[in-house]
Amino acid sequence: MSHHAFAALWMQLETRTDINNILSELVGRNSLESSVLPDHSDDLLETTLGLSVILRVIFDLQRTYLQSPRPELQSLYLLQPSQLLLAIVHLLRLKSRVFYHSRDRISEHFVAQRSFIAQTLVSSLRALWLWNNPLGPNEIVQLQVAFQNAWEEDDLSARDGFLIRILCAKIINELSGRPATSSSLAFPACGHIQLRDYTTLVSILGT
């Protein structure tokens, strides 16, 4: 998908007050369509990637709303944590069906598609984490099992290995309500940040 198409999708979904219904319809329709498609098939891959692109936009928007100075003003546009969780588990189960576990040499295109799923999952977990609403033990186990089934046997690149096996695992640990470490990898990007002054560097480069 081009950057223009991605931006157009973002504009269609931002400030939608019926985002809960939109997500339910997307996941429900995908469940019906994918139920009759063979595992590891091109058709299943296509429908999964199509869903993943829309979910990525939705999750990124959720993180934007939740990191706003006054997130209570954005409440009309927020998904409930329970729906975020259902979407995450659904995507993990799709990943298990679409991307076969392989330690043999695989194409760069395959790796890029699988990496997009990993990035989407990171965005979804961060949105769930930003709710600051710890999950119950059964929900944590459900997430951990779903991640293990989807990614355990994959031979991942250094970046994707970090995203799935370190970052996602850490966020899930914090979702259980356990104290976060001082170097929390899930900490939101917003806040009081002191930016460096690059005016001198800019003036030098401009000469």
N, C-alpha and C positions, 0 to 999 in steps of 0.2 A: 504494500500500500504506500502511495506517495505521501509526502508531507502535507500536500494540499488536501488530499482526501482525508488524512488523519485529522487535520485542523477542521475540516468541514464536519466531520463526525463529532468532534469535540463541541463545536458550536451548536449542533443539533441536540446534544445531550445536556449541556450545562443549563443550570437553573430549572431543570424539569422537576416538577413537584410530584410526578407520578413515577419516579425512578424505581420504586419498589415493584410496581406492576410491570414496568419495562423489563427489569431483571427476571422476574418470575416468568414472563412470556418468552424471553430469550432462552432461558435454561430449559423450560418446558418444551418448547418447540425443538430445541437441539436434542433433548432426550428422545423424543419421538423419532426424529430423523435418523439419529445415530443408532437407534435400537435395531434397525434392519440392515445396517451396513457392516460388512466384514471387518474384523480387526486388521490393522496395518494396511488398509486399502487406501487408494488415492482419494476416493470419495469421502471417507471418514476423515482423512487428513484435511481436506479442503473445508469441510463444515466445521471442524475443530478450530482451525486457524481463523476462519471467519468469526466464530464466536469469541475467540481469544482477543482479537483486535478490539471488538466492542467492549469486552470486559476490561481490557487494559485502560481504555478511555474512562470507563465508569469508575474503576478503582483509583485512577489518577485524580479524577474530579473529587472523589470522596476524600482523598488525602488533602487536596487543596482546601475544601470546605472545613475539614477538621483542624487544619493548621491556621485558619484565619484568626485574626485578633479576637473576634467574638463569634465562635462557632455556633452559639445558640441562635444567632440570627440566620444561620444557614440550615437550621433543623428541617425545614421543609424539603430540602434537597438531599437529605441523608438517608442512606440505607440503614436498616437495623442490623446489629451485629449478627443476629441469627441468620439473616439472609446472606450476609457476607460469608459466613461460615459455610453455608450450603453451596454457594457459588464456588468457593475454593475446593471443597471436596469433589464437586462435580467435575471441575477442570482437572483435578488430579486423576480421577478415574478415567477421564478421556485420554489423558496423557499416557496412561498405562496401556490403553487399547491402540493408540495411534503410533507411538514411537516404540518400536521393538527394542529390547535390551540387546546391545551388541558391543563387544569389545574388539570387533574387527574394524578395519579401516572403513570409515563412512564418509560420505560426501560433505563438502562445506555447506551445501544447501540444507542438508539434513540437520547439521549442527546448528545453523542459523535459525531454523524453524523451531528446533527444540529449545534453543536459548531464549527465543521470544516467550515461550511458555514459562520458562524459569523466571524471566523478568516480570511477567504478568503476575506470577504467584508472589513474588517479593512485594509488588505494589499492593496486592490484595491483603497480605498479612500485615503490612504497615498500616493500611487503612483500618484493619481490625484492631491493631495495637493502639492506634491513636484514640480509639473510643475510651481507653483506660477502664475497660470493663472486663476483669479476669474471667476466663472461661472455666467451666466446671471440669472435674477430672475425666468424665466420660467424653467430653468434647475434645479435650487435649489428647486423649488416647486415640480418638477417631482421626484427628489431624496427623498425629505421629504415624499411625498405621498407614494412612493414605499416602503420606510422603514416602514412607519406606517402600511400599508396594510400587510406587510410581518411579522411584529414582535409585533404589538400592543397587541395582546391577549395572547402571549406566557408567560408562567410562567417560567422565566429564572433563572438559577443559579446566584450566586453573580458575578462570573467571566463573564458569557455571558451577564448578565444585564449591567455590566460596559462597556463591549465592544460595545454593540448595543445602549444602551440608554444614555450613557454618552460620550464615546470616539467617536463613529461614529457621534453622534449629534453635538459634538464640532467641528469635522473636517468639516462637512457640513456647519456649521455656518461660519467657517473660509474660506471655498470655496466661500462664498458669497462676500468676499472682506472686511468683517468686521474686525477691528483690533484684532489681537490675544492677549490674555492675557499673562502675564509674565510666567505663568505656562502652556504654550501651550502643550497640550497632543499630538499634531501632529508634533512636532518639529523633524526634521531628526536626526538620530542617529550619523551621521558623524560630523566632525568638530574638533576643537582644544579641546581635552579632556585631562585633567591631571589625569593619572592613578596612583593609590596608589602603593607604593613600598612594595611588599610582600616577598622580599628576606629573611628578618629575620625570618618570619613565616615559609617559605619553609625550611630554614636550621634547624629550631627547629623540624619540623615534620620529617625531614630526619634522625635525630639522634636517 
